[in-house]
Amino acid sequence: MSAPQKVRQLLSEASTASLGTLHSNRLPFVTLVSVAWAEPATIVMLLSDLAKHAKYLAAHRDASLLICDDTALPENRMSAARVTLTGTVQRIQRNVDQAMRDVFLRRHPQAAMYADFNDFSIYEFRTTEAHLVAGFGQIQTVVAADLTR
């Protein structure tokens, strides 16, 4: 399997990721978020606008997502395939977010109970680069354009 194929596999299977944002004082801030794969270089998140990470994204759109293969045994977690995505995040306005909202709710149907709350919004993560660790000595950086091929 090629590196772009492995990245697409990890993204398509992911339900959670660690989201890294920049705190207002430019320090990193990481939190766990629910994710859904929309297209080769795009991840969708449903975030509360009241959350710290959403506030940080409003000030600094640059962000990172760490997605790990959830099938690795607990004692073998460091051997699990994983990908760190770097890119930008944009909050999608409610009147134009239906397609992305549907993608997210198909992956996380339980979120329907709060997805329409006024403080929740769809956020789109656009990947610029993916750093894949697929196993020992199997490390490769993939640019977003290669994910669409």
Sequence and secondary structure as in RCSB ss.txt:
>XXXX:A:sequence
MSAPQKVRQLLSEASTASLGTLHSNRLPFVTLVSVAWAEPATIVMLLSDLAKHAKYLAAHRDASLLICDDTALPE
NRMSAARVTLTGTVQRIQRNVDQAMRDVFLRRHPQAAMYADFNDFSIYEFRTTEAHLVAGFGQIQTVVAADLTR
>XXXX:A:secstr
  HHHHHHHHHHH SEEEEEEE TTS EEEEEEE EEEETTEEEEEEETTSHHHHHHHH  EEEEEEE TTS GG
GGGGS EEEEEEEEEEE GGG HHHHHHHHHH GGGGGTTTSTTEEEEEEEEEEEEEE STT EEEEEHHHHT 
